[in-house]
Amino acid sequence: MKIVIIGDGKVGHKLAKNLSEDNYDVVLIDTNEKKLKEAINNLDVNCFSGDGVSVEVQKSAGVSEADLVIACASTDELNMLSCLIARRVGAKNTIARVRNPIYYQQIDILKEDLKLSMVVNPEFTVANEIARNLIFPAASKVETFVKGRLELVEVPLRENNPMIGHKLADIYKKYQIKILVCAVKRGEEVYIPDGEFVLQEGDKLHIAATHKEIGQFFRKVGNKKFRVRNVMICGGGRVGFYLAKKLCAMGMHVKLIEHNHERCEVLCEELPNVTVIYGDATAQELLIEEGVQDTDALIALTGVDEENIIMGLFAKKQGVGKIVAKVNEDSRAKMVEGLGIDSIVSAKTTTADAILSYVRARQNSLASANVEAMYRLVDDKVEALEFIVKKETTYTNIPLKDLKTKPNNLIACIGRKRQIIIPSGNDSIQVGDSVVIVTKSRKVQDITDILE
């Protein structure tokens, strides 16, 4: 599958890295020759220097034979025009990154007229991710599958948690909740656990269950009932705008701090139910003056990773119950783990996951099951994939206990109509089901790939 990426920025570079690691034929186009040289030295990709909206550059880069063109250059207009030209040149499918809220409000019209296969809005996607994290403050990450009916949450096992020292089979039996621990990170190691796996303090669990069952699980294992009502957002960019709008719709009280006066005026007009504060959120005097100590959650969303980390650590010291920080640099995100910030979010990571999910779906369109959604977990060491079973095959209508799976693979959930099934050995996969697979392999294209 040949994929052309226009724009070697943060998102473009991460996509090129992930796709080349998955053995796709990747071509990178950018005007910055220095960046392209770095990409050639560090990634298994081909590079072309030039403007992505140039017909000649696109033809030279092989867009006419491309299965997919992904435009993630600096502006929305460049991305949409690049995709339009790519389709005229002969590309089979196109994806554009579109960030402007005005464009995004009328995206259906733009998709149709520009013949876009997919549109990704990184800031909107990140805002949704943060909002999900605030619903379950005890979780550090929440992903959704089966049209939102299944949730996959990351939960750190802290001191005095009653599950520490117990086997998973005993925990399931004791609490009688329909959950499944799909993956466990312990130090630098990652496990796809069975019922005999014993939990330890410091483990990070990835748990699959319905929204209702997750709530019951948190209550039964002793997590204090903590509901986020008052939120302080530091940074009034696009993520802050989308998030504030969503949180207000969820009934939360939102206070937003932004250092640009003109931007504050725009936010006041666009977000009448939000308290907009003009000031520098990195100044601890301002945070204290605006009541950070009485805030349930602080969301640090400035454009500087270091500022977001520092604000998060300061808020934690002030007793804020839930801290979320936007950190786009992968190396910094890893350094922050364990310092007290509950959740780290990244626009480039959420964008890459959404596009990779689409690529997988196109790649296995002739297989027995299509990839509907995909997320990379635990520092990209584990994948969670949702498949839609399209037809009868060798594994349908057979009890799972009779299907032998390869090591480090797990069938985490079956979605059937409006029902969510945390599977036992007697359950089976049927045509039309959504099936969520958790795997340490990067080569799973179909459910048959995890079976022996």
C-alpha positions as CSV (number, residue, x, y, z in Angstrom):
1,M,0.0,0.0,0.0
2,K,1.6,3.3,-1.1
3,I,1.0,6.3,1.1
4,V,2.1,9.9,0.4
5,I,2.3,12.3,3.4
6,I,2.4,16.0,2.6
7,G,4.0,18.0,5.5
8,D,6.8,16.8,7.7
9,G,5.7,18.5,10.9
10,K,4.9,16.8,14.2
11,V,1.9,14.8,12.9
12,G,3.4,14.1,9.5
13,H,6.7,12.8,11.0
14,K,4.9,10.6,13.6
15,L,2.7,9.1,10.8
16,A,5.7,8.5,8.6
17,K,7.5,6.7,11.5
18,N,4.5,4.6,12.5
19,L,3.5,3.6,8.9
20,S,7.0,2.8,7.8
21,E,7.5,0.6,10.9
22,D,4.3,-1.2,9.8
23,N,6.0,-1.8,6.4
24,Y,3.9,0.5,4.3
25,D,5.5,2.2,1.3
26,V,5.7,5.8,2.5
27,V,6.7,9.0,0.6
28,L,7.1,12.3,2.5
29,I,6.8,15.7,0.8
30,D,7.9,18.9,2.4
31,T,9.6,22.2,1.5
32,N,12.1,22.0,4.3
33,E,15.1,20.1,3.0
34,K,16.8,19.9,6.4
35,K,13.7,18.1,7.9
36,L,13.6,15.7,4.9
37,K,17.3,14.8,5.4
38,E,16.6,13.9,9.0
39,A,13.7,11.8,7.9
40,I,15.8,10.0,5.4
41,N,18.5,9.3,8.0
42,N,16.0,8.1,10.7
43,L,13.1,6.6,8.9
44,D,12.6,4.0,6.1
45,V,10.8,6.5,3.8
46,N,11.3,8.2,0.4
47,C,11.3,12.0,0.4
48,F,10.6,14.7,-2.1
49,S,11.4,18.4,-1.6
50,G,8.8,20.8,-2.9
51,D,5.4,22.3,-2.4
52,G,2.6,19.7,-1.8
53,V,0.1,21.8,-3.8
54,S,2.3,21.6,-6.9
55,V,1.0,19.2,-9.5
56,E,4.5,18.5,-10.8
57,V,5.8,17.7,-7.2
58,Q,2.9,15.4,-6.6
59,K,3.5,13.6,-9.9
60,S,7.2,13.2,-9.1
61,A,6.4,11.8,-5.7
62,G,4.1,9.2,-7.3
63,V,0.8,10.5,-6.1
64,S,-0.9,9.2,-9.2
65,E,-0.2,5.7,-8.1
66,A,-0.8,6.3,-4.4
67,D,-3.5,4.4,-2.5
68,L,-3.7,7.2,0.1
69,V,-2.5,10.8,0.4
70,I,-2.4,12.4,3.8
71,A,-2.2,16.2,3.9
72,C,-1.0,17.6,7.3
73,A,0.8,20.8,6.2
74,S,0.8,24.0,8.2
75,T,-2.6,25.4,7.1
76,D,-6.1,23.9,6.5
77,E,-6.3,25.6,3.1
78,L,-3.0,24.0,1.9
79,N,-4.3,20.6,3.1
80,M,-7.6,20.8,1.4
81,L,-6.1,22.1,-1.9
82,S,-3.4,19.4,-1.8
83,C,-6.1,16.7,-1.4
84,L,-8.1,18.2,-4.3
85,I,-5.1,18.2,-6.6
86,A,-4.1,14.7,-5.4
87,R,-7.5,13.3,-6.4
88,R,-7.2,15.0,-9.8
89,V,-3.7,13.5,-10.3
90,G,-5.0,10.0,-9.5
91,A,-4.8,9.3,-5.8
92,K,-7.4,6.7,-4.7
93,N,-8.1,8.2,-1.2
94,T,-7.2,11.4,0.6
95,I,-7.2,12.6,4.2
96,A,-6.9,16.2,5.2
97,R,-6.1,17.7,8.6
98,V,-8.6,20.5,9.2
99,R,-8.3,22.5,12.4
100,N,-10.3,25.7,11.9
101,P,-13.6,25.5,13.9
102,I,-15.4,27.4,11.1
103,Y,-14.3,24.9,8.4
104,Y,-15.0,22.0,10.7
105,Q,-18.6,23.1,11.3
106,Q,-19.3,22.6,7.6
107,I,-17.0,19.7,7.0
108,D,-19.6,17.4,5.4
109,I,-20.0,19.9,2.5
110,L,-16.2,20.2,2.2
111,K,-15.7,16.4,2.2
112,E,-18.2,16.0,-0.6
113,D,-17.0,18.8,-2.8
114,L,-13.3,17.9,-2.3
115,K,-13.9,14.2,-2.4
116,L,-12.1,13.7,0.9
117,S,-12.0,10.1,2.3
118,M,-11.5,11.4,5.9
119,V,-11.0,14.6,7.8
120,V,-9.1,14.8,11.1
121,N,-9.3,17.6,13.5
122,P,-6.5,17.0,16.1
123,E,-7.7,19.7,18.6
124,F,-11.3,18.5,18.5
125,T,-10.2,14.9,19.0
126,V,-7.9,15.8,22.0
127,A,-10.7,17.8,23.6
128,N,-13.0,14.7,23.4
129,E,-10.3,12.6,24.9
130,I,-9.8,15.0,27.9
131,A,-13.6,15.2,28.5
132,R,-13.7,11.4,28.7
133,N,-10.9,11.5,31.3
134,L,-12.8,13.9,33.4
135,I,-15.8,11.5,33.6
136,F,-13.6,8.9,35.4
137,P,-11.0,11.0,37.3
138,A,-9.4,7.9,38.7
139,A,-8.4,6.8,35.2
140,S,-5.4,8.3,33.4
141,K,-6.7,7.5,30.0
142,V,-10.1,6.5,28.4
143,E,-10.6,5.2,24.9
144,T,-14.0,4.1,23.4
145,F,-15.0,1.3,21.1
146,V,-18.2,-0.2,19.7
147,K,-19.7,3.3,19.0
148,G,-18.9,4.5,22.6
149,R,-20.6,1.5,24.3
150,L,-17.3,-0.1,25.5
151,E,-14.6,1.8,27.3
152,L,-10.9,0.9,27.7
153,V,-9.5,2.8,30.7
154,E,-6.0,3.0,32.1
155,V,-5.8,2.8,35.9
156,P,-2.6,3.0,38.0
157,L,-2.6,0.7,41.1
158,R,-1.6,3.0,43.9
159,E,-0.7,2.2,47.5
160,N,-3.4,0.4,49.6
161,N,-5.4,-0.6,46.5
162,P,-7.3,-3.8,47.6
163,M,-6.4,-5.6,44.4
164,I,-2.7,-5.6,45.1
165,G,-1.3,-9.1,45.7
166,H,-4.3,-10.9,44.2
167,K,-4.8,-13.0,41.1
168,L,-7.1,-11.6,38.4
169,A,-9.3,-14.7,38.6
170,D,-9.8,-14.1,42.3
171,I,-10.6,-10.4,41.7
172,Y,-13.2,-11.2,39.1
173,K,-14.8,-13.7,41.4
174,K,-14.8,-11.4,44.4
175,Y,-16.2,-8.3,42.8
176,Q,-18.6,-9.9,40.3
177,I,-18.2,-7.1,37.8
178,K,-18.1,-7.7,34.1
179,I,-14.7,-6.2,33.4
180,L,-11.5,-7.6,31.8
181,V,-8.0,-6.5,32.5
182,C,-6.5,-6.5,28.9
183,A,-3.0,-5.3,29.5
184,V,-0.7,-4.5,32.4
185,K,2.4,-2.3,32.3
186,R,4.9,-3.2,35.1
187,G,8.0,-1.1,34.9
188,E,9.2,-1.4,31.3
189,E,7.5,-4.7,30.8
190,V,4.0,-5.2,29.3
191,Y,1.8,-8.2,29.8
192,I,-1.4,-9.6,28.3
193,P,-2.5,-11.3,31.5
194,D,-4.4,-14.5,32.2
195,G,-6.4,-15.3,35.3
196,E,-3.3,-16.4,37.2
197,F,-1.6,-13.0,36.9
198,V,-0.9,-11.4,40.3
199,L,-1.2,-7.6,40.5
200,Q,1.5,-5.5,42.2
201,E,1.6,-1.9,43.4
202,G,2.6,0.5,40.6
203,D,1.1,-1.6,37.9
204,K,-0.9,0.2,35.2
205,L,-4.0,-1.7,34.2
206,H,-5.9,-1.4,31.0
207,I,-9.5,-2.4,31.7
208,A,-12.3,-3.1,29.2
209,A,-16.0,-2.7,30.3
210,T,-19.1,-0.7,29.8
211,H,-19.5,2.8,31.2
212,K,-21.8,1.5,34.0
213,E,-19.5,-1.4,34.9
214,I,-16.4,0.8,35.0
215,G,-18.3,3.1,37.5
216,Q,-19.2,0.1,39.7
217,F,-15.6,-1.2,39.5
218,F,-14.2,2.1,40.8
219,R,-16.7,2.2,43.7
220,K,-16.1,-1.4,44.7
221,V,-12.3,-1.2,44.8
222,G,-12.4,1.8,47.1
223,N,-11.7,4.8,44.9
224,K,-13.3,7.7,46.6
225,K,-16.3,9.0,44.8
226,F,-14.9,12.1,43.1
227,R,-16.9,14.0,40.5
228,V,-15.4,16.9,38.5
229,R,-17.6,20.0,38.7
230,N,-15.2,22.9,38.5
231,V,-12.5,22.9,35.8
232,M,-9.7,25.4,35.2
233,I,-8.3,25.4,31.6
234,C,-4.9,27.1,31.1
235,G,-4.6,28.0,27.4
236,G,-7.3,29.3,25.1
237,G,-6.2,27.8,21.8
238,R,-8.3,25.5,19.7
239,V,-8.1,22.6,22.2
240,G,-9.2,24.9,25.0
241,F,-12.0,26.3,23.0
242,Y,-13.4,22.9,22.0
243,L,-13.0,21.5,25.5
244,A,-14.6,24.4,27.3
245,K,-17.6,24.2,24.9
246,K,-17.9,20.5,25.6
247,L,-17.5,20.7,29.3
248,C,-20.2,23.4,29.6
249,A,-22.6,21.2,27.7
250,M,-21.8,18.4,30.3
251,G,-22.9,20.8,33.1
252,M,-19.4,21.7,34.4
253,H,-18.3,25.1,35.5
254,V,-15.4,26.2,33.4
255,K,-12.8,28.9,34.0
256,L,-10.4,29.6,31.2
257,I,-7.1,31.5,31.4
258,E,-5.6,33.0,28.3
259,H,-2.6,35.4,27.9
260,N,-3.6,36.9,24.6
261,H,-6.1,39.8,25.0
262,E,-7.6,39.6,21.5
263,R,-8.1,35.9,21.9
264,C,-9.8,36.5,25.2
265,E,-12.3,38.8,23.5
266,V,-13.0,36.1,20.9
267,L,-13.5,33.4,23.6
268,C,-15.9,35.7,25.5
269,E,-18.1,36.0,22.5
270,E,-17.9,32.3,21.5
271,L,-18.2,30.9,25.0
272,P,-20.8,33.0,26.9
273,N,-21.1,30.4,29.7
274,V,-17.3,30.2,30.4
275,T,-15.5,32.6,32.8
276,V,-12.6,33.9,30.6
277,I,-9.6,35.3,32.5
278,Y,-6.9,37.5,30.8
279,G,-3.6,36.6,32.3
280,D,-0.5,34.3,32.4
281,A,-1.5,30.9,33.7
282,T,2.2,30.1,34.5
283,A,2.1,32.8,37.3
284,Q,1.3,31.0,40.5
285,E,-0.1,34.1,42.1
286,L,-2.8,34.3,39.3
287,L,-3.7,30.6,39.8
288,I,-4.1,31.0,43.5
289,E,-6.1,34.2,43.1
290,E,-8.4,32.4,40.7
291,G,-9.0,29.6,43.2
292,V,-6.9,26.7,41.9
293,Q,-7.0,25.1,45.3
294,D,-10.8,24.9,45.0
295,T,-10.7,23.4,41.5
296,D,-11.6,19.8,40.8
297,A,-9.5,19.6,37.7
298,L,-6.8,21.6,36.0
299,I,-6.1,21.2,32.3
300,A,-2.8,22.7,31.0
301,L,-3.1,23.4,27.3
302,T,-0.6,26.0,26.4
303,G,1.6,25.5,23.3
304,V,4.7,24.9,25.5
305,D,5.1,21.4,27.0
306,E,7.3,22.6,29.8
307,E,4.8,25.2,30.9
308,N,2.0,22.6,30.9
309,I,4.1,20.2,33.0
310,I,5.1,22.9,35.6
311,M,1.5,24.1,35.9
312,G,0.3,20.6,36.4
313,L,2.8,19.9,39.1
314,F,2.0,23.1,40.9
315,A,-1.7,22.4,40.8
316,K,-1.1,18.9,42.2
317,K,0.8,20.5,45.1
318,Q,-2.3,22.7,45.7
319,G,-4.5,19.6,46.1
320,V,-6.2,19.6,42.7
321,G,-7.8,16.2,42.3
322,K,-7.3,15.7,38.5
323,I,-4.5,17.0,36.4
324,V,-4.3,16.8,32.6
325,A,-1.4,18.2,30.6
326,K,-0.9,18.5,26.9
327,V,2.6,17.2,26.1
328,N,3.4,16.7,22.4
329,E,7.0,15.6,22.6
330,D,7.1,11.8,23.2
331,S,10.3,11.9,25.2
332,R,9.0,14.5,27.6
333,A,5.7,12.6,28.0
334,K,7.7,9.5,29.2
335,M,9.7,11.7,31.6
336,V,6.6,13.0,33.2
337,E,5.2,9.6,34.1
338,G,5.1,9.1,37.9
339,L,5.6,12.8,38.7
340,G,1.9,13.3,39.8
341,I,0.3,14.4,36.5
342,D,-2.7,12.1,36.0
343,S,-3.1,12.2,32.3
344,I,-0.9,13.2,29.4
345,V,-2.6,14.0,26.0
346,S,-1.0,14.7,22.6
347,A,-2.7,16.1,19.5
348,K,-0.2,14.3,17.2
349,T,-0.7,11.0,18.8
350,T,-4.5,11.1,18.7
351,T,-4.4,12.2,15.0
352,A,-1.9,9.5,14.1
353,D,-4.1,6.8,15.8
354,A,-7.2,8.0,13.9
355,I,-5.4,7.9,10.6
356,L,-3.7,4.6,11.3
357,S,-7.1,3.1,12.1
358,Y,-8.3,4.2,8.6
359,V,-5.2,2.8,6.9
360,R,-5.7,-0.6,8.6
361,A,-9.4,-0.6,7.5
362,R,-8.3,0.1,3.9
363,Q,-5.6,-2.5,4.0
364,N,-7.8,-5.4,5.1
365,S,-11.0,-4.4,3.1
366,L,-11.0,-7.9,1.5
367,A,-10.5,-9.8,4.8
368,S,-13.2,-11.5,6.9
369,A,-13.3,-8.5,9.3
370,N,-12.7,-4.8,8.9
371,V,-10.8,-2.6,11.3
372,E,-13.3,-0.1,12.7
373,A,-11.0,1.5,15.3
374,M,-7.5,1.3,16.6
375,Y,-5.6,2.7,19.5
376,R,-2.0,2.3,20.6
377,L,-1.4,1.8,24.3
378,V,1.4,1.6,26.8
379,D,4.0,3.6,24.8
380,D,2.9,2.0,21.5
381,K,3.7,-1.5,22.8
382,V,0.1,-2.7,22.7
383,E,-2.6,-2.3,20.1
384,A,-6.3,-2.4,20.8
385,L,-8.3,-3.0,17.5
386,E,-12.0,-3.2,16.9
387,F,-13.0,-5.5,14.0
388,I,-16.4,-5.8,12.3
389,V,-17.1,-9.4,11.3
390,K,-18.4,-9.2,7.7
391,K,-19.0,-12.9,6.8
392,E,-19.0,-16.5,8.0
393,T,-15.5,-17.8,8.4
394,T,-13.4,-20.4,10.3
395,Y,-13.8,-18.7,13.7
396,T,-17.5,-17.8,13.7
397,N,-20.1,-19.7,15.7
398,I,-17.3,-21.6,17.6
399,P,-17.0,-21.4,21.4
400,L,-14.0,-19.3,22.3
401,K,-12.7,-22.1,24.5
402,D,-12.3,-24.1,21.3
403,L,-10.3,-21.3,19.5
404,K,-6.6,-21.3,20.4
405,T,-5.1,-17.8,20.4
406,K,-1.4,-17.1,20.0
407,P,0.5,-15.8,23.1
408,N,0.1,-12.1,23.9
409,N,-3.3,-11.8,22.2
410,L,-6.7,-11.4,23.8
411,I,-10.3,-11.2,22.7
412,A,-11.4,-8.4,25.1
413,C,-15.0,-7.8,24.0
414,I,-17.8,-8.7,21.6
415,G,-20.4,-6.1,20.7
416,R,-23.6,-7.6,19.4
417,K,-26.4,-5.2,18.4
418,R,-26.7,-3.0,21.5
419,Q,-25.2,-5.6,23.9
420,I,-21.6,-5.6,25.2
421,I,-20.2,-9.1,26.0
422,I,-17.1,-9.5,28.1
423,P,-16.5,-13.0,26.7
424,S,-16.2,-16.3,28.5
425,G,-15.2,-19.6,27.0
426,N,-18.8,-20.4,26.0
427,D,-19.3,-17.3,24.0
428,S,-18.8,-17.2,20.2
429,I,-18.2,-14.7,17.5
430,Q,-21.0,-14.2,15.0
431,V,-21.4,-12.3,11.7
432,G,-22.1,-8.6,12.4
433,D,-20.3,-8.6,15.7
434,S,-17.8,-5.9,16.8
435,V,-14.8,-7.7,18.2
436,V,-12.1,-5.9,20.2
437,I,-8.7,-7.5,20.2
438,V,-5.8,-6.5,22.4
439,T,-2.4,-7.6,21.1
440,K,1.4,-7.0,21.4
441,S,1.8,-7.7,17.7
442,R,2.0,-4.9,15.1
443,K,1.0,-7.3,12.3
444,V,-2.7,-8.1,13.1
445,Q,-4.8,-7.3,10.0
446,D,-7.6,-9.8,10.7
447,I,-8.9,-11.8,13.6
448,T,-7.4,-14.9,12.0
449,D,-4.0,-13.4,12.7
450,I,-4.3,-14.0,16.5
451,L,-5.4,-17.7,16.1
452,E,-3.1,-20.7,16.0
